[in-house]
Every structure is written in structure tokens, then in C-alpha cells.
């Protein structure tokens, strides 16, 4: 089992590279808690996707801490890494999106894997649930999504975007991107549409469980992206790839409604909450005093 961590973002709303911010009591990054929890759940490899200029620094930082506990691959998401036959447009400056970030790992992953964001804390239970799913599933076309309750994923400092999930109880049937969600008394409102949601509505926090067949589908999506003339401004997102595969009946996606803890650092003001929450977890004994001690 492999954990793929997307850590190539710019953190524009946060005001810096939040994936490399020291939030734990011992200075650990948020992604280190994900790696720690994945190791406890039996994962054998972690792949971190980052910018080319961060590869060596991140490798030098993580390798001594992990000290052979799990295989580590730090891979650069490069603009020029494109399917055969596609010419790289030199005027493009920003990354191609989350789907392309995942595709970047195609050469180092050959078993079922989990995709997460570097700047989110998903809780140890989520990795145990993912491991249970991977160990029990025998079909290459059965994927899964670990979903969280909407009310537990909001920020006190602004609106957030979430993928609202619909299911037939067991499998995902639809995922709808909602852009401006905010708590409104005992419900949640999307200010973009004035639609209300219950607090326990399942939402995607980009905790996907896949098999390597997704790489071929992402490559097709990238080719289609260029054919449609989107090469200068748009991006290719992993939820869109998953949704297309699902609707084309190439895969089925199990919806795992988790009770695990989640928090993220979308805004700069979220940082102190993250620091306090991690400190509490350490004090309660959920993590050792020194994460890698």
C-alpha cells in the first residue's frame, strides 16, 4: 500500500507554503502526521509530489526521520512532463493541476494507493479504514473515497469549497463541487447558490483510494484537456477524472463515511487552531512527544 501526498501547491490564501509549515509541538509538518498514521496502518511506501526546487530539501528532511520505516520517493511535478506527442507551451507558468500531480507518480507506484493533500490532517482512523478497504478489495476497478461530515470541515475565517457527495449508501453516485460554504446556525450555506446543506452531509476532502489503472485514465484526460485548447489557464483536477471514470462505468467508488478527525489550514488564521489541536493530540497520547523519536 502506498500513500501519495500532493505537496506542490502555492498556498495563495494561506500566504505561504503551508505544506512545509512547522505545526506540531516538535516542529513537524502536517504531512508528517499523515505519514506516521499511514505507517501505523501498514502502508509500505510514501510518495511526495512537490516542486522541482523542493525535491532535495524535502528528501533530506524526511529521509532521516523515517529512517527506513517506509519507502520514500519524492517526485517533482514538472510542467514539461506531458504525454507523448504533446508540445509543452512555454508560456505556461502554473502547474497543470492535481490530476497531473498524481500522474507524475506513475513511474514509482505499482500497487493500490491513497491520494491526500499535504496541508490536511485526516486522522489515524482514515488510514485504518483505507487499509481495510485495500486489503479486502480484489478488483482493480473498485476505488474508494473517504468522506467527512461537512460540518466538521468548515473554517471560522472564510468560506471553503467542498465536493458534496451523493451515494446509494454503499457507492458514490455523484460528487458536486460547491464553492462558498460557510456555517449558518445549525446548517451550512453555499453562498454561490444559496443552497443549504445538513451538517452531516458527506463531503470529499481529497482522500481517494485507487489502483494504478487511474494513470492511464489521467493521461487520456490530459490529452483531452489539450485538444480542447485549455493549455494556458485551466487545470486538470483529480475529482473530475474520478467522476468521469465513474459515469463511464470504468470504475465504482465505495463511499467510506469516516468519523475520523479532520482539519486543514486554508487561511493563515487556521494555523493557530492547527497548532493547538496537534498539541492536544500529543498531550492525550495519540502521538509520541517526538513524532519520530
C-alpha positions as CSV (number, residue, x, y, z in Angstrom):
1,X,0.0,0.0,0.0
2,X,1.2,3.4,-1.0
3,X,0.4,6.9,0.3
4,X,0.7,9.7,-2.3
5,X,0.9,13.2,-0.8
6,X,0.3,16.2,-3.0
7,X,2.6,19.0,-1.8
8,X,3.2,21.1,-4.9
9,X,0.7,23.9,-4.1
10,X,1.4,27.6,-3.7
11,X,-0.8,28.3,-0.7
12,X,-2.1,31.6,-2.0
13,X,-4.9,32.1,0.6
14,X,-2.6,30.9,3.4
15,X,0.2,33.3,2.5
16,X,3.0,30.8,2.1
17,X,3.9,27.2,1.6
18,X,1.6,25.7,4.3
19,X,2.7,22.1,3.5
20,X,6.1,22.9,4.9
21,X,5.0,24.9,7.9
22,X,6.0,23.7,11.3
23,X,2.7,23.0,13.2
24,X,3.5,20.1,15.6
25,X,4.9,20.7,19.1
26,X,8.3,19.3,17.8
27,X,8.1,21.3,14.6
28,X,6.7,18.6,12.4
29,X,4.9,19.4,9.2
30,X,1.2,18.4,8.9
31,X,2.1,15.8,6.2
32,X,4.4,14.0,8.7
33,X,1.3,13.1,10.8
34,X,-0.2,11.5,7.7
35,X,2.9,9.5,7.1
36,X,3.0,8.5,10.8
37,X,-0.6,7.3,10.7
38,X,-0.1,5.5,7.4
39,X,2.9,3.6,8.8
40,X,0.8,2.5,11.8
41,X,-1.9,1.3,9.4
42,X,0.6,-0.9,7.5
43,X,1.5,1.3,4.5
44,X,4.9,0.4,2.9
45,X,5.6,3.4,0.7
46,X,5.1,7.2,0.7
47,X,5.4,9.3,-2.4
48,X,5.5,13.1,-2.1
49,X,4.8,15.2,-5.1
50,X,6.4,18.6,-4.9
51,X,8.0,21.3,-7.0
52,X,11.4,20.5,-8.5
53,X,13.2,23.1,-6.4
54,X,11.9,21.4,-3.2
55,X,12.8,17.7,-4.0
56,X,16.3,17.6,-2.5
57,X,15.4,19.7,0.6
58,X,12.3,17.6,1.3
59,X,14.2,14.3,0.8
60,X,17.0,15.4,3.1
61,X,14.4,16.5,5.7
62,X,12.2,13.4,5.6
63,X,14.7,10.5,5.0
64,X,16.5,10.7,8.4
65,X,13.2,10.9,10.3
66,X,11.6,8.0,8.5
67,X,14.9,6.0,8.8
68,X,13.7,3.1,6.7
69,X,10.3,2.7,8.4
70,X,8.7,3.2,5.0
71,X,10.0,3.6,1.4
72,X,10.2,7.3,0.5
73,X,10.0,8.7,-3.0
74,X,10.0,12.5,-3.5
75,X,9.0,13.3,-7.1
76,X,8.9,16.6,-8.9
77,X,5.8,17.8,-10.7
78,X,7.3,19.4,-13.8
79,X,5.4,21.4,-16.4
80,X,7.3,19.7,-19.2
81,X,6.2,16.2,-18.1
82,X,3.4,15.5,-20.6
83,X,2.1,12.6,-22.6
84,X,4.0,11.7,-25.8
85,X,3.0,13.9,-28.7
86,X,2.1,17.0,-26.7
87,X,4.3,20.0,-27.1
88,X,4.9,22.0,-23.9
89,X,3.6,25.6,-24.2
90,X,6.5,27.7,-22.9
91,X,4.2,30.5,-21.7
92,X,2.5,28.2,-19.2
93,X,3.8,29.0,-15.7
94,X,1.4,27.4,-13.1
95,X,1.1,23.6,-12.5
96,X,-1.3,21.5,-14.6
97,X,-3.5,20.6,-11.6
98,X,-4.0,17.8,-9.1
99,X,-4.6,15.0,-11.7
100,X,-1.3,15.8,-13.4
101,X,0.4,15.8,-9.9
102,X,-0.9,12.2,-9.4
103,X,0.2,11.2,-12.9
104,X,3.7,12.4,-12.0
105,X,4.0,9.4,-9.8
106,X,3.2,6.8,-12.4
107,X,6.8,5.5,-12.6
108,X,7.1,4.8,-8.8
109,X,3.7,3.3,-7.9
110,X,2.6,-0.2,-8.9
111,X,0.1,-1.1,-6.2
112,X,-3.1,0.3,-4.7
113,X,-2.6,3.8,-3.3
114,X,-4.2,6.6,-1.4
115,X,-4.1,10.2,-2.5
116,X,-4.2,13.0,0.1
117,X,-3.3,16.7,0.4
118,X,-0.2,17.7,2.3
119,X,-2.0,20.5,4.1
120,X,-4.8,18.4,5.6
121,X,-5.0,16.3,8.7
122,X,-7.2,13.3,8.2
123,X,-6.9,11.3,11.4
124,X,-5.5,7.9,12.1
125,X,-8.9,6.1,11.6
126,X,-9.0,7.2,8.0
127,X,-5.8,5.3,7.2
128,X,-7.0,2.2,9.0
129,X,-10.2,2.4,7.0
130,X,-8.2,2.8,3.8
131,X,-6.0,-0.2,4.7
132,X,-9.0,-2.4,5.5
133,X,-10.6,-1.5,2.1
134,X,-7.4,-2.1,0.1
135,X,-6.8,-5.5,1.9
136,X,-10.4,-6.6,1.3
137,X,-10.8,-5.4,-2.3
138,X,-9.7,-7.7,-5.1
139,X,-11.0,-5.7,-8.1
140,X,-8.7,-3.2,-10.0
141,X,-11.8,-1.1,-10.9
142,X,-13.1,-0.7,-7.3
143,X,-11.9,2.6,-5.9
144,X,-13.0,4.4,-2.7
145,X,-13.4,7.8,-1.2
146,X,-13.1,8.5,2.5
147,X,-15.7,11.2,3.1
148,X,-16.1,13.5,6.1
149,X,-19.1,15.3,7.6
150,X,-19.4,18.8,6.1
151,X,-19.9,20.5,9.5
152,X,-16.5,19.2,10.7
153,X,-14.6,20.6,7.7
154,X,-15.5,24.3,7.8
155,X,-13.3,27.3,8.6
156,X,-14.1,30.0,11.1
157,X,-12.2,32.5,8.9
158,X,-13.9,32.3,5.5
159,X,-15.8,30.2,3.0
160,X,-14.5,26.9,1.7
161,X,-15.1,24.7,-1.3
162,X,-16.0,21.1,-0.9
163,X,-17.1,18.2,-3.1
164,X,-20.6,17.3,-1.9
165,X,-21.2,13.5,-2.2
166,X,-24.3,11.6,-3.1
167,X,-24.4,7.8,-2.9
168,X,-26.7,4.8,-2.9
169,X,-25.4,4.1,0.6
170,X,-22.5,2.0,-0.5
171,X,-21.1,3.5,-3.7
172,X,-20.7,7.1,-4.8
173,X,-23.2,8.2,-7.5
174,X,-22.3,12.0,-7.8
175,X,-19.9,14.5,-6.5
176,X,-20.7,18.2,-6.9
177,X,-18.1,20.9,-6.3
178,X,-19.6,23.7,-4.1
179,X,-17.5,26.8,-3.9
180,X,-18.5,29.1,-1.0
181,X,-19.6,27.0,2.0
182,X,-20.0,28.6,5.5
183,X,-21.7,27.6,8.7
184,X,-25.2,29.2,9.1
185,X,-26.6,28.4,12.6
186,X,-27.4,24.6,12.5
187,X,-26.8,24.2,8.8
188,X,-24.3,25.1,6.1
189,X,-25.0,27.6,3.2
190,X,-23.3,27.7,-0.1
191,X,-23.2,31.5,-0.8
192,X,-22.6,30.8,-4.5
193,X,-26.1,29.2,-4.9
194,X,-27.9,30.0,-1.7
195,X,-28.4,26.2,-1.2
196,X,-28.4,24.8,2.3
197,X,-26.8,21.5,3.5
198,X,-27.1,19.5,6.7
199,X,-24.0,19.4,8.9
200,X,-23.6,15.6,8.4
201,X,-23.6,15.8,4.6
202,X,-20.7,13.7,3.4
203,X,-18.0,15.7,1.5
204,X,-14.8,14.8,-0.2
205,X,-11.5,16.1,1.3
206,X,-9.5,14.5,-1.5
207,X,-8.8,11.2,0.3
208,X,-9.0,8.9,-2.7
209,X,-8.2,5.2,-2.8
210,X,-7.2,4.0,-6.2
211,X,-5.4,1.3,-8.2
212,X,-2.7,2.1,-10.9
213,X,-5.3,1.9,-13.7
214,X,-6.0,5.6,-12.9
215,X,-2.7,6.7,-14.5
216,X,-3.9,5.7,-18.0
217,X,-7.2,7.5,-17.5
218,X,-5.4,10.6,-16.3
219,X,-3.3,10.5,-19.4
220,X,-6.4,10.4,-21.5
221,X,-7.8,13.3,-19.6
222,X,-4.6,15.4,-20.1
223,X,-4.8,14.6,-23.9
224,X,-8.4,15.7,-24.0
225,X,-7.5,18.8,-22.0
226,X,-5.0,19.9,-24.7
227,X,-7.4,19.0,-27.5
228,X,-9.9,21.4,-26.0
229,X,-7.4,24.3,-26.0
230,X,-7.1,24.7,-22.3
231,X,-3.4,24.7,-22.1
232,X,-2.7,28.3,-20.9
233,X,-5.1,28.8,-18.0
234,X,-7.1,25.7,-16.9
235,X,-6.1,22.7,-14.8
236,X,-6.9,19.0,-14.7
237,X,-8.4,18.0,-11.4
238,X,-8.4,14.5,-9.9
239,X,-12.1,14.7,-8.8
240,X,-13.1,15.3,-12.5
241,X,-11.1,12.3,-13.6
242,X,-12.7,10.1,-10.9
243,X,-16.2,11.4,-11.8
244,X,-15.7,10.7,-15.5
245,X,-14.4,7.2,-14.8
246,X,-17.4,6.5,-12.6
247,X,-20.0,7.8,-15.0
248,X,-18.4,5.9,-17.9
249,X,-18.7,2.8,-15.6
250,X,-15.0,2.1,-15.8
251,X,-14.8,2.1,-12.0
252,X,-17.1,2.0,-9.0
253,X,-16.2,4.2,-6.0
254,X,-17.0,2.9,-2.5
255,X,-18.1,5.8,-0.2
256,X,-16.5,5.4,3.2
257,X,-18.2,7.7,5.7
258,X,-15.5,8.3,8.2
259,X,-15.8,9.5,11.8
260,X,-12.1,10.4,11.8
261,X,-10.8,13.8,12.8
262,X,-10.1,16.3,10.1
263,X,-8.8,19.8,9.9
264,X,-6.9,21.9,7.4
265,X,-5.0,25.1,7.0
266,X,-6.8,27.1,4.3
267,X,-6.3,30.5,5.8
268,X,-3.4,32.0,7.8
269,X,-5.8,32.3,10.8
270,X,-6.3,28.5,10.7
271,X,-2.6,28.0,11.7
272,X,-3.1,28.6,15.4
273,X,-6.0,26.2,15.6
274,X,-3.9,23.5,13.9
275,X,-1.0,24.1,16.3
276,X,-3.4,23.9,19.3
277,X,-5.1,20.8,18.0
278,X,-1.9,18.9,17.4
279,X,-0.6,19.9,20.8
280,X,-3.8,18.4,22.3
281,X,-3.4,15.2,20.4
282,X,0.2,14.8,21.7
283,X,-0.9,15.6,25.3
284,X,-3.7,13.0,25.0
285,X,-1.1,10.4,23.9
286,X,-2.4,10.0,20.3
287,X,1.2,10.8,19.2
288,X,4.5,10.5,21.0
289,X,6.2,13.6,22.4
290,X,8.7,13.5,19.5
291,X,6.8,12.2,16.4
292,X,9.9,10.3,15.1
293,X,11.7,9.9,18.4
